[in-house]
Amino acid sequence: MSPTATMPPPGPGALARTGQIPALDGGEPLVVVDSLTKTYRGRPALSGLSLSLPPGRVVGLMGANGCGKTTLLKILAGVLADYEGSVSIAGHRPGPRTKELVSFLPDASFLAPNLTTGRAVALFARLFADFDPGKATRLIEFFGLPSDRCVKEMSKGMGEKLRVALAMSRRARVYLLDEPISGVDPAARQVLLDGIVEDFDPSCLLVMSTHLISDVEPVIDSAVFIKDGALLLAGDADDLRQAHGMSLDALFRKEYR
């Protein structure tokens, strides 16, 4: 999905230092993180993280479990507010105003167990003014979800597909998905990823955290590697592959072994 680079990509060190993913049209980034630090009981979850993410990109937020991916997404979503450094979403600090711009899919179920797909769509239509019931219904049909089962009767994979369909059906500017394919069997991951990037609006930004690099590598434009709460690498997927002479999956295995 990434365009062919017209200039030689910066070396690995430059990519790691800046954390800046360039905009395709030279415009302003949607997400800017500067010197972000977050601690839990004195232990750092994020340590001086700086990052700039433009619209029009599907970004893979990559790292081992416990590296700070979820903490970063929660801060961007406005769920966590006690941190040091600065964060902005479309020029605004995360809070009530940015929640209208951000669609956040957490890594845990947020749906009542007695909801059917139809009731879940109706609930989201009441909760979010920017929710598109038609898109949600199309994604639910695309995922092949049954209309006569409630959440508690669905498999873990079915429940994840329903949550993805709901999150991706808001007309948000920034989509934050925390491990959206971790609960899905390998055979169904591609279908889920296809649904996530379906009709992706180039004026928006999608950030998807994962440790399943080989599965998401074909659909992402850019990658951000976090290790021990700090930025390791960030850049266009093609540039990173060219600079390091290997796939993102191989690079991940090399850096995190």
Buried (B, 14 or more C-beta within 10 A) or exposed (E): BBEEEEEEBBEBEEBBEBBBBBBBEEEEBBBBBBEBBBBEEEEBBBBBBBBBBBBBBBBBBBBBEEBBBBBBBBBBBBBBEEBEBEBBBBEBEBEEEBBBBBBBBBBEBEBEEEBBBBBBBBBBBEEBEEBBEEBBBBBBEBBEBEEEBBBEEBEEBBBBBBBBBBBBBBBBBBBBBBBBBBBBEEEBBBBBBEBBBEEBEEEBBBBBBBBBBBBBBEBBBBBBBBBBBBBBBBBBBBBBBBBBEBBBBBBBEEBBE
